[in-house]
Amino acid sequence: MTQPPAYPGPNPGDQQPPAPGAYPPPPPGAYPPGAYNPPGAVPMGSAPAPRPYAGWWARVGAYLLDGLITFAVIAVPVIVGLILTFKDAEYNEFTDEFVADTINWGGVAIAIAGALLGLAFTIWNRGIRVGTKGQSLGKKALGIEVVSVQTGQFIGGGMGLLRWFLEYILGNACFINYLWPLWDDTKQTWHDMIVKTVVIKKV
């Protein structure tokens, strides 16, 4: 039987991978102003989709929404605790104070527990959750998230707690911290700059 002719296979030397930098950089204006492209491994010949920075009003809205959610969490136990605390209290007009013997200390405990619950919820929502998921509940509702400037990834629970703590300190020390994104090119607050984060629109 006649054997079919053998055809030579491809010469390995004929197919060489492109040299680094063989692809030209994207032309100027390829990304709109205010777009954030995190550094990282990108397939050759392609580029990540631009990530627009979150607007100032979106950040304010998320902050206010988080505050309302926290209030809803603590309102019931604190209000119930205060009602129980003073339901039997007697007010002394001469000393301008309530008589301690008639205060319900169980109600005091409930009110304190409600306040501690609010603190724990805030630490989780605005610290740990932002670090691990990129979003507080308010940010999730507004479609924005916090990522690392260097990696484009979430910063982790520990750094999320640090970012929240710095926000609390700097925001109370100087209100300009919250206004800084209005004129900053990368829309960062001071606490963003310290922990190297940026707030962007979620894809």
C-alpha positions in Angstrom: 0.0 0.0 0.0 1.2 3.4 -1.0 1.9 5.7 2.1 0.6 9.2 1.9 3.3 11.8 1.5 4.6 13.2 4.8 4.2 16.9 5.1 6.7 18.8 7.3 5.4 20.3 10.5 5.7 24.0 11.3 9.1 25.1 12.0 9.3 26.3 15.7 11.6 29.1 14.6 8.8 30.5 12.4 6.5 31.3 15.3 8.2 33.5 17.9 6.3 35.3 20.6 6.2 39.1 20.2 9.0 40.9 22.0 8.1 42.9 25.1 6.9 46.3 24.1 6.1 45.2 20.5 2.6 46.5 20.9 2.3 50.3 20.7 0.8 52.1 23.7 -2.8 53.3 23.4 -3.1 56.7 21.6 -3.6 59.8 23.7 -7.2 60.3 24.7 -8.0 56.5 24.7 -9.3 56.8 28.2 -11.7 59.5 29.2 -10.6 62.1 31.9 -11.2 60.8 35.4 -10.8 57.2 34.4 -8.9 54.8 36.7 -7.0 51.9 35.3 -5.4 49.9 38.1 -1.9 48.6 37.3 -1.4 44.8 37.1 -1.1 41.9 34.7 -2.9 42.8 31.5 -2.8 40.5 28.4 -0.5 41.8 25.7 -2.4 43.8 23.1 -5.3 44.6 25.4 -6.1 47.1 28.1 -8.5 47.1 31.1 -11.7 48.9 30.9 -11.6 52.4 32.4 -12.9 52.8 35.9 -14.4 56.3 36.4 -13.8 57.9 39.8 -16.9 58.2 42.0 -18.4 61.6 42.1 -18.5 63.7 45.3 -22.2 63.6 45.6 -22.2 59.8 45.3 -19.8 59.7 48.2 -21.8 62.1 50.3 -25.0 60.1 49.5 -23.3 56.9 50.6 -22.1 58.5 53.8 -25.5 59.8 54.7 -27.2 56.5 53.8 -24.7 54.6 56.1 -25.6 57.0 58.8 -29.4 56.4 58.4 -28.8 52.6 58.4 -26.8 52.9 61.6 -29.5 55.0 63.2 -32.1 52.4 62.3 -29.9 49.7 63.9 -29.5 51.4 67.2 -32.8 53.4 67.4 -35.0 50.7 68.8 -32.8 49.4 71.6 -31.7 52.9 72.7 -35.2 54.4 72.6 -36.7 51.3 74.5 -33.9 51.5 77.0 -34.4 55.2 77.7 -38.2 54.7 78.1 -37.6 51.9 80.6 -34.9 53.9 82.4 -37.1 56.9 83.2 -40.6 55.4 83.2 -40.7 55.3 87.1 -38.2 58.1 87.7 -39.2 61.0 89.9 -38.0 64.5 89.1 -36.9 66.7 92.0 -37.7 70.3 91.2 -35.4 71.6 93.9 -32.3 69.8 92.9 -33.2 69.8 89.1 -32.4 66.1 88.7 -34.0 62.7 88.6 -34.1 60.6 91.8 -31.7 57.8 91.2 -33.6 55.3 93.3 -36.4 55.3 90.9 -34.3 54.8 87.7 -34.7 51.5 86.0 -31.1 50.3 85.6 -32.2 47.5 83.3 -33.3 50.2 80.8 -29.9 51.8 81.2 -28.2 48.5 80.3 -30.4 48.2 77.2 -29.6 51.7 76.0 -25.9 51.2 76.5 -26.1 47.8 74.6 -27.9 49.6 71.8 -25.1 52.2 71.6 -22.4 49.5 71.6 -24.4 47.7 68.9 -24.3 50.8 66.8 -20.5 51.1 67.2 -19.9 47.5 66.3 -22.2 47.8 63.2 -20.3 50.9 62.1 -16.9 49.2 62.5 -18.1 46.3 60.5 -20.0 48.3 57.8 -17.6 51.1 57.2 -14.4 49.4 58.1 -14.2 45.7 57.7 -16.8 45.4 54.9 -15.2 48.2 52.9 -11.9 46.5 53.2 -13.1 43.0 52.2 -15.9 43.8 49.8 -15.0 47.4 48.7 -18.3 48.7 49.8 -20.3 49.7 52.8 -24.0 49.2 52.5 -24.4 52.8 51.5 -21.7 52.6 48.9 -23.3 49.4 47.6 -26.6 51.2 47.1 -24.9 54.0 45.2 -22.8 51.7 43.1 -19.3 52.8 44.2 -16.4 50.9 45.8 -13.0 51.5 47.4 -9.9 49.9 45.9 -6.2 50.1 46.2 -4.4 52.6 44.0 -1.5 50.3 43.6 -3.3 47.0 42.8 -6.9 47.9 42.0 -8.0 45.2 44.5 -9.8 45.4 47.8 -7.5 46.5 50.7 -8.5 43.9 53.3 -10.3 44.2 56.7 -7.3 45.5 58.6 -6.6 48.4 56.2 -10.4 49.0 55.9 -10.5 49.6 59.7 -7.5 51.9 59.5 -9.1 53.8 56.7 -12.3 54.3 58.7 -10.4 55.3 61.8 -8.4 57.9 59.8 -11.7 59.2 58.2 -13.2 59.6 61.7 -10.1 61.4 63.1 -9.4 63.6 60.1 -13.1 64.3 59.3 -13.8 65.5 62.9 -10.5 67.5 63.0 -11.0 69.3 59.8 -14.1 69.2 57.6 -12.0 70.0 54.5 -11.1 66.3 54.5 -14.5 65.6 53.1 -14.4 68.5 50.6 -11.0 67.6 49.2 -12.4 65.3 46.4 -14.1 68.4 44.9 -10.8 69.7 43.5 -8.5 66.7 43.7 -7.7 65.1 40.3 -8.1 61.6 41.7 -11.2 62.5 43.8 -9.3 61.4 47.0 -9.8 62.5 50.6 -6.9 62.8 53.0 -7.6 59.4 54.5 -7.7 57.9 50.9 -4.2 59.4 50.3 -2.8 58.0 53.5 -3.9 54.4 52.9 -3.5 54.7 49.1 -7.1 54.1 48.1 -9.4 55.5 45.5 -13.2 55.4 45.2 -14.5 54.4 41.8 -17.7 53.5 40.2 -18.5 49.7 40.3 -18.4 48.0 37.0 
